[in-house]
Amino acid sequence: MPVMKVVFFGTPQFAANVLSDLLNSHIDVVAVITKPDRAQGRSKQLVPTPVKQVALMQATPIPCFQPELVSAPEFADTLAAFKPDLFVVVAYGEIIKQHLLDMPKMGCINLHASLLPKYRGAAPIQRAIMNGESEIGVTIMHMVKKMDAGDMIKKASIVVDENQSFPEIEQALCRIGSHALLEVLREIEAGASMRQPQNHDEVTYAPKIELEDCYIDWNRSASDLHHLVRAVTPEPGAWCYVEVKQQKKRLRILKSQMMTSGSGQPGEILGYGKEGLIVACGEGSLRIVTLQLEGKNAMSAEDLMRGIPRQMFSFVMGA
């Protein structure tokens, strides 16, 4: 039986880890499609995507393409030349048009980091954490024109606790996602894969995280703010304004703990010490453990407060 030829679409580290797992399992990835290199840092040096790095580091480098627009008509001929059996898409970063979805003999499948039909969209993991979900997972689905709306093939999930943050949860989802994807690929190759339509009455969305989404409003509950910190660490980071020595500066909160005790006006400092800086919220209080003041490196709250007189530091209400 001929080996199934796969074209892999993906861009960030999550997708790169999945690609590595596929290659280590001897899946025949004949080409990789990823986003163009982007300038990063002060030097504006072009940096290849994590997926490109994985493709090129193989003993026999995998052909890697970086179209500005993947659905451009001229790129279709490039893809067709590989005579693909299946497209596998993992966090590619661009909608794939119908003429490409129709190309592979066995169709196109997508590994999406949510338990569909919940959290369709660009930021499913972060939005699930923001909402305090205790179970987060992945879904492998057939791709259709409408985003994240195709029939489901397989789901897998993990239980998360209230102190796990985005990087740790993303790594765990990557592991279970790779395992589930490998199972699906074997089922598709054997002609034994299942498909289940999504319940479109239960759809929720996970739009891209914007900077304003990460603002800390101390009038919100400690629970809400703790979940926000967990969701957007390390980037872009939950943020607020503080007044330090009569100067208004932005503060990023990188690690926190939710507290039910303590009361005061929202934004009021209730105490600080070795375990962190405790701030009153609309409901409960938040212990800030790790933070980053504008112009400084990340540090513990204890280290920051050691260098600032208590009366010279306060939280500013309102952005």
N, C-alpha and C positions, 0 to 999 in steps of 0.2 A: 504494500500500500504506500503511495507517495506520501512524503512528509508534508504536513500542513505548513504553508508559507505565511508567516505573520509579518505585517508592517506595524510597528509600535509608534504611537503618538504620545508624547509627554514632555514635560519641561522641568518642574522643580525636583527637589531632593526626594520627595515622596515617590514620584514617578521613577526616578533613577534607581531607587531601592527595589522597586517592583521589577524594573527591567533587569537588574542584576540577578534577581531570583529566577526570572524566566530563563536567562542565559545559563545560569548554573544548573538548571533542570533540562538543558539541551533542547529548549524550544527553538525552532528555526526562525529566528528574527532576520528577515532578509533586508530590511531597511528601517531606519529610525527617522522620524519627523519631529523636530523640536523648534522652539522659537529662536529667532536670531540672537546672536551674542549682543549683550547690552553693556554700555559703559557704566562702570561702577567706581565709587570712591573719588577722592579728590583728584587723582591722576586721570580719571575718566578712561581707564584702561578697559578694553573690551574683554569681557569674561564669558567663557562658554557656559551654557546651561549645564546643570548636573547630568541631565540625560545625555547630552552630547559627550560629556567626559566619559561616561560609562561606555558609550558606543565606540569611542576611539581608543579606549585602553584595552580592548580585547586583543588577543593574540593575532587574530585576523580582524582588523577594524571593520565595523559594520558601516555600510554606506549611510551617511547622515545628511539630511537636507533641512534647511532652515528658511523656508519661504516667508516673506513678509506677509503674504496672504495665501493661506493653504488652499483656499477654494478658487484661486485664480485659474482660469481655463488652461493656461499653458502648463501648469504644474500637474494636471491630470495625466498628461502623457508620460511624465516622469514616473508617476506612481504605477500606471498601467504596465509599464515595461517590466515590472517585477512580477507580474501575474499573481497578485496576492490572493490567498484563500480567505484571509481574515484580517481585519483591522482591529487592533487593541488600543484603546484610548484611556490614558490615565492622566488627569490634570494637565491637559495640553495647553489650554488657555485661549482657545478660539473655537467658535462654532464651525462644525464641518458641514458643508452644504450637501444637499441630496445627491448631486451627481457623483460625489465621492462615496457617500454611503452605499450607493448602488453598485460600486465597482467590485468589491471582493465577492467571490463565489459563495462564501459562508456568512457574509454579512459583516457587521461591525458591532463590537461589544465595548462597554465602558465600565471601568471600575470607579464607582462614585462613593465618596466617603460619608455616606449617611444611610440610614435605614429608610429607604424610599417607601412611600411617597413623601415622607417628611424631608425637609431641608434640601429641596432642589435648588441648585444655583452654585455660586462661586465660592462661598465660604461655609460649607456645611459643618465642619468640625468646630470652628469658632462660634458659630451661632448656636450649636447644640450645647456647648459649654456655657455660653452666656445665659442660656435658659435653664441651667442647672440640671440637665439631663443626667440620669444615673446610668443609663444604658446608651452607648453610642456604637455605631457599626458601619459596615460597608455593604454596598449592593452591587452586584454585577448584572448588567442589563443589556438588552439589545438596543442599539441606537436608532432613533427616529428623528425626523426633522425638528420636532419640538424638544426643547432642552430637558434632559433627564426624565423623559416621559415614556420611555420604551418599556416593553415587557421585561420583567425581572427573571433572572436565571437562578441566582443564589444570593443569600444574605449570610453575614457573620457579624457577631457583636461582642463587645466587652463590657464589663461593669466597671464604672469609674467611681472614685471617691471624691469628696468635696475639696481635696487639696491637690489633686493631680492637675497639672497645667497642660497647655496645648502641646509643647514638644513631646512630652511623655506619652500623651494620648495618641498623637499622630504616629509615633513610632510603633505603638501597639497595633493601631489600625493598619499600618503598612504590613506588619507581619501577618495578621489574619487575612488581609486583603490579597497578599501574594499567594498564600496557601489556597484560598478559595478560587482565585483566578486560575491557578494551575489545575485544580480539579475541573473547572469549567472547560478549559482548553482540551483536556483529555476527553471529556464528555462530548464536546462538539466534534472532535476528531472521530469519535466512535459513533456519532449520530445518535447520541443518547441524552442530549441536554433537554432540560425542562424549561418552560416559560410560563410566567404568570402575569396577567395584566395588573397594572397598578390600580388601586382604588382612588380615582381622581377626586372623590369627595373629601379625602383626607390629606390633600396636598398642602404643604407649607413650603416657604421659600427661605433661602439663605443668601441674601445679596452680599456683594463685596463689602468688606469692612472699610469704612471711611474713617478719617481721623476724628471727625466729630462723634462717631459712635463710641470712641474710646475715652471720652471725657468723663471724669468722675464728678458727679453731682452728689454732694454729701447729704442731700435731702432724700436720696434713695436708701433702701435698706442695706444693711451690712452684707446680707446674703447676695443681693444683686451686684454690689460692687466687688465682692470677692470673686464671684463668677466672671465678672468682666475682666478682672486682673488675670485670672487663670486663662481666659480665652485669648487675650491679645499679647501675652508674654511670649517671646521677647520683643516682637515687632508687630504693630507700631508701638505697643505699650499703653497701658491705661495712664491717663495724665490728668493733672489739675494744676492750679496756680497756687503758689505760696508767696508770702512776703518774708524776705530774708534781709535783715539789716536795712529795712526801708526800701528794698528793691523787689519788684515783682518778677518772679522767675517760674519757669515751668518745671514741674516735678513729675517724673514717671515712677509709678509704683510697679515693681517687678515681682514681688512676692508678698502675700498677705495671709492673714488668718481671720476667719469670721468669729466674732464673739457675740454672745447673747447678753452678757452683763455689761454694765456701764451705761450711763445716761448723761446727756448734755445737749447743748444746741448743736445741730448739724455742723460739722467742720471744727468743732471745739476739740482741742487736745486734752485728753483725759489723763494722760500719763505717758512716760517713756522710761526705758531702761534697757537692760541687756536683751530682753525678749522682743523689743521693738517699740514703735510709737503707736499709741492707741488713740483713735479719732472717733468721735461720736458721729453716728449716721442718723438718718430719719427713723430707722428702727435698728436697735442694737449698736454695736461699735465694731470697728475694723482695726486689727493690729497690722501695722505696716512693718514688714520684716526686712525687705530689701528694696532699695529705691535708687533713683538717679536724678540728681539735681542738675538743672541746665548748666552746661559748661564743666561738669565733673564726671568722673567715672562712676559706675554702679558701686554701691557700698551698702553696708548694713545701716538701718535706721539709727542704731546706737552710735556708730562711728560718725554719722552726719551730725547728730545732736551734740556729740562731744565737743565739736568745734564751733557751735553756735549758742550764744546765750538764749535761754528759754524765752525771755521776753522779746527777743529779736526774731522770732520765728512764728508764723501763723499761717493758716490756710485761708485763701481768698475765695469767697463764695461768688459764683458766676464766672463765666469764661470771658 
